[in-house]
Amino acid sequence: MKAVKYGSDGLYLDRNAPIPEFEHDHSVIIRVKAVGICGTDFDIKKGEFPVVDGVILGHEISGAVHKIASGVTDFKQGQRVAINGTRGCTNCYFCNVNKSMFCSKGGASKYYGVVRNGGFAEYMVVDDADLCAIPDDLSFQKASMSEPMSSLLHILDVAPIDDKEQSKVLIIGGGIAGLNILNYLNFIGVKNITLIQRSAHRRKLIADMKFKNVTVVSDTDLHSEYLQNSGNPGWGFDNVIDCSGNTEAIANGIKYLRPAGKLALYGLPSKDVSINMNIYDLMVLEKCITGALYQVNNFKEGVDVLIELSRAGRLDFDNYGVKDYTLDDYEKAFNDLTDRKIIKAFILPST
């Protein structure tokens, strides 16, 4: 089979990778139908995110059940599924307090596409516990967004919005992550959302989606507004969600918080960067800064949200700026994302 792997010289296409076999009685062989390219995949490609040498990339995955081992009872051949990137052991401290992403026996140490072979391949082997059935009316491309959607929902776990009617929410970054969280917050009735998007083209595209109660601004215009309101404690935002990973944007996001405001860091910054912040200001104004990388226990919730959004007509990929690619064209997919021709690429390995 074909598979995109990571090696000492970076990513490469292996045209003769072995089709995976069962690993135990609860193994399932998946015919991969769609896998999204994630920002983490870019970091892996650049050698900035540690992975197992020779691993097959891809952790935003959907497909169809190809074969099941003897102990699998909840899934059958041909069934449409989304694949959870990892899960916890269920027994350790972190699993017991619902923070399984830090489980030393699971979590990040067992992630598909990082430690275990992922979905940039025609077939992959998974544990049946990592599968979630998907309905026929949810496309494989949309279903492959279940992993990032469940991660985005984790933002609201660590930095909840206190009042949908009155809380002011700022989203930094109008890429696929920012657009998805904007879409979801708007869908559940958050009434005051502002999105920062640097690109004028992207601002127009998002404005044309005609979200209610959403303002799309440039970073320079919002910063000018901040400077004009210096000393006004009523100006600003109760929730800031950074989807950019840009240190300047994060530093400004802290400044834009109102008293008791919460900043959730979702965009992955470079590993060794730091920012200056006024600790006194954080303390006396009770501002909160928290990471929100991912959560492994709410995958089914992420799938359910995607089903709701899709059935409500809120996942119009013609407007999103997404494109499908084959495994042979994986380099073009990465290049198109780098050149900002699109905001999301899906690899369709079975094409």
N, C-alpha and C positions, 0 to 999 in steps of 0.2 A: 504494500500500500504506500501511498504518498504521505509524508509527514514533515512539518517544519520543526526543526530542532535547534537547540542552542549548543554551540561548541566553542572551542578555543578561539576561532576566528569569527565568532558571531553567529547569526542565524543562517541556516542553510536548508535546502529542500532535499530530503532523503526520499528517493523514488522507489526504494526497495526495502522500506522498513517492514518488519514482520507484523502481521496482524496479531493483536494481543490475544492471549489465552486467559482462561479463568485463573484467578489467584486463590480462590477458596469457594466454599459452597454457596456463598451469597454474592458471587460476582455476576456482573451483567456486561455483555459486550454490546456496545452502542454503535450504531451507524450514525456518525456525526452529520447533522444536517446544517447547522449554523453555529458559528463561534465569532464573538465580537473581539475586535482588537481594543485592548485597554491601555490606559496610560502606563500601567505596570509592565505591559509587554514592551513598550518603548524603552522603559528603564532597563529591562532585561537586555534588549537589543543593544543598548549603549554600554552594557557591562556595569550598570550602576545598581542593579538589584540582584542579590545572590540567588542562583538557581543550581540545581544538580546538573553537572555536565552531561550533555546528550539528551536532556529532557525534551519532550515534545511540549511546546507552548500551548497556551489557550485555556482560560478558566471561565469564560462566559459562554456556556455551551448548551445546546439543545440537540435532540436527535430522536432516533427511533430504536427501540429495543431490537437487537439482532439475535442474540442468544442469551439464555438464562442458565445458571448453574442449578444444581439439584435442590439447594435450599431456598431458592427464590420462589415466593408464593404470591407476592403482591403485584407482580408485573408479568406481562406476556409478550411474546414475539410480535413486533410491529407496533407496539404501543408508543405513543408520542410522549416524550419526557423532556424536562429540564434538569440540569445537573448542578447540585450544590457544590461549591468549590471545595468545601472541607466540612468537618464536624468535630466535636469534642469527644473525649472518652466517656463522658457522663458521670465520672466518679471523683474527679479531683476537685480541689477548692474552687478553681475558676469555673468549672462546669456547674458546680453546685450553686454559684452565685450568678449564673447566667452570663458569664463572660468567657465562653468557650473558645473565643478567638485566641486566648492566651494559654490554652491547654497545652502542656508540654508533650502530651501523647497524641494530640490531634491539632486542631487549629492551623496555624501557619506552617507547622512542621509536616503537614500532610496535604498541602494544597495541590490540586491538579494544576498542571501547567507551570509549576514552580519546583515541586519536589517529586510529585507523581506525574506520569505522562498525561498531557491534557488533550484539548480538542482540535488542535491544528493538524488533524489527521483524518483519514477516512473512517477509522474505527478507533475506539478506546475502551478500556476495561474500567468499570467503576464498581463500587459497592452498592448493593440495592438500597441501603439506607440513605444514599446521597441522591436518590431519584425523586422527582415529583412529577406526577402525571399532568399533562396539559391538554386542554380541549382542542377539537379540530379547528375552531374558529380563531385560534391564536397562532399566528405564523411562527415558523421556527426562528426567524430573525428576531421577532418581538420576544419570543420565549427565552432566547439567549441573553436577554437583558435582565433576567430574573436575579442573577447574582449581583450586578451593580444596583438594581433597584432595592434589593434587601439591604445592601450596604447603605444606600441613601436613607432608607427608613430608620436606620440606626442613628442618624443625625438627630432625629426627634426623640430618641431614647436618652441621649446624653445632653441635649439642649432643647427641651420641649418648648413649644410656643404656648405661652400662658393664656392668651386670649385671641381667638381667631378673628374677632371683630375689631379689636383695638391694637393688637401688637403690630409693630412695624418691622417688616422682615427685609433684609438686604441679602441678595445672592450675588457673590462675586464670581464672574465667569459664565459666559453663555455658551459653553460647549455642551456636549451631550449630557454631562452630569448636571450642570446648572439648569439646563432646559428640562431635564427629567424631574428635578426637585421642584422647579417652578411649576411645571405642569401638575404635579401631585398636590402641592400646597394650594394651588388655585382650585383644583378639583374638590378638595375637602373643605373649601370655604374660607381660606385665609384671605382677608379683605384688603390688606395693604402690603403689597410686594413690590420691591424695586430690584431690578437686575442691572448689574454693571456689565457692559459688553463693549470692548474697545473698538471692534470692527464696525464701521458704519454699515457695511453690507449685511452683517449679521444682525445689527440692531433693526434694520428695516425688515429683514426676514422674520424676526421674532415679533415685531410690531404687527406684521401682516397676519400673524396667527390670531390676532384679536382676542387675547386673553382679557378678561374683565379684571379691574382693580390691580393692574400691573403697569408699572412704569419702567421703561427701558432707557438707560442713560449711558453716557460715556464716563470713563473713570475721571477724566479731567473736569467735566461739568459737575459731577458730584463732589469732587474735592473742592472746587470753587465755592459750592454751596456750603460745605463744611467750614471753610475759612470765613465766609460771610457771616456765619452763625456762631463764631467763636465766642465762648462765654455764655451761650444759651443752653442750659442743661436740658431743655425740652426738645432740642433738635437731635436727631439721630435715630438709631434703630434699637429695637429690643432684642432682635436676633440677627446675627450676621453669620452667613454660611459661606465659607470660602471654598470654591471649587476650582481655584486656579493654581494653588501651590506657589504663587508668586509672593516673595517675601515683602516687597513694597506694598502689595495689595493687602497682605495680612496685617502689616503694621498700621496701614490706614484703617483697616476694618476694626482694629482695637479702638482707634480714635473715634470712629463713627458710632460706637456703642453709647446708648443712653445709660444712666444709672441703673444698676441691676441687670444690665444687658448680658447676653451670652454669645460668644463667638465659637462656632464649631468649625474645626479645620478638617476638611474632607480632601481637598486637592493635595497631592503628595509633593512636598517641597524637596529640593536637593538635600542630601543626607547631612551635610556638614554646615549648613547655613544657620545664621542666628539673626535675631532682630533686637533692637533696643526698645524697652518699654518702661513706662513710669509705674513702678510697683506701688507707690503711694496712691496713685490714681486708681489702680485696680482695687486696692484695699478699701479706701474710703467710699468709693462709688460702687463697691460690691460687684465689679465686673467679673465675668467668668470666661475662661478660655479652656477649651477641651478639644482633644482629638476625637475623630469619628471615622476610623478607618474602615472597619467592617464588623459584621455580626453574623455568626454562623447558625444561630437558632431561629431566625425569622425568615428563612428562605421561602417557606410556603406562603408567608404573608406577602413577600415580594412578588411571587407568582400571581397571587390573587389580585394584587394591585394592578399588575399589568393587564390581567383579564378585564378588570373594571375599566381601566383607561382605554383599552382597545375597543371594548363594546360601546363606550361612550363617544367613540370617534376622536379620541385625543392622542392617538399615536399615528398621525398622518405622516408617514415617512417621506412622501413627496415633498413636504415642507421642511422636514427635519434636516435634510442635507446629508443623507446616508447613501451608501453604495455597496453592492455585492461584488465579491471577487472569488476567483477559484484559488486553490492552493498554488497553482502555477504562477499566479499573479500576486502572490503575497507581498513581494517587494514593492510593486506598484501601489498596493493598498497602504503600506507604511509611508511611501513617498507622497501620496495624495493627502494623507493626514498631515504630514509634515508641512506640505505646501498650502495647507488650509483650504484645499479644494472641496473638502467634505468635513463633517464633524464626527462621523462614525463610519467604520468599515466593518462589514461582515464577510468572513470567509465561509464559503459554501463548499465543504470538502467533498461532498458526494456528487458535485456537478461534473 
